[in-house]
Amino acid sequence: MVAEEAEITTGCHPHGFAAACLYRAGQELGHCLTRQELANVAGTSPTTIRAHRDRLLELLDDRRDRTRD
């Protein structure tokens, strides 16, 4: 929902963005899924997952910074 409101999902294939969210969630929870493993399952590339993850992290960092001010 946060990503949709910020429109960072516009023009994205849902499976690539979903894989990036799963990758990030796995990192937070200590699961060792690689971008390649997720890319194989999602039918996308590790580069796409990294790009979506980076955009998502930027959004979350910006939101966190705004709540601190």
N, C-alpha and C positions, 0 to 999 in steps of 0.2 A: 504494500500500500504506500509506503514512504517513497519507494522507487517510482511508482506510477505517478504520484503527486508531483514529484520532481521531474517527471517526463524523461527519465533516463532509460526507460524501457521502450520508448517510441522508436519504431523502426527496427527493433531487435527481434530475433527469432526467440520465442519463449524458451525453447529447450536450452539454448546457450546461457541465457540469463538465469534460468532455474539451476543449471549445473554450477554456475558461479556462486549462487546462494548456498547450494549444498556444500560446495568446496569450503566456503567461508565458515559455515556452521560446523563442518567437520573439524576445521582448524580450532575453533573455539572450544569444542568438546573433546579435543585430543584424539580424534580419529585420523588415521594416516591414509587418507585417500589422496591419490595424486591427481593432478589436472588431467593427465593422460587417461587414467582409469575412468574418470567422469566423462571425458570427451568421447571415449569409445562407447559408453552407454548412451550418452545424449546425442550422438551423431554430430558432434561439432569438433572444434580443434582446441587444444590446450591454450593457444594464443587468444582465442575468443573468450575462453573462461577467464584468463588473466585480465583481459581488457574490461570485461564486465565486473570482475571482482574489484579492480582498481577504481572504476567509476562508482561502484557501491560504497567502497571504503571512503572515498572523497565525500560522498553525500553524508555518510554517517558521521565523519569527522566534523563537517560543517555544522550539522545539527547539534552535535555535542558542544562545539564551541559557542553556538548561539545560546544554548541553555545555561552556560556558565556565566555569560555576561549579564 
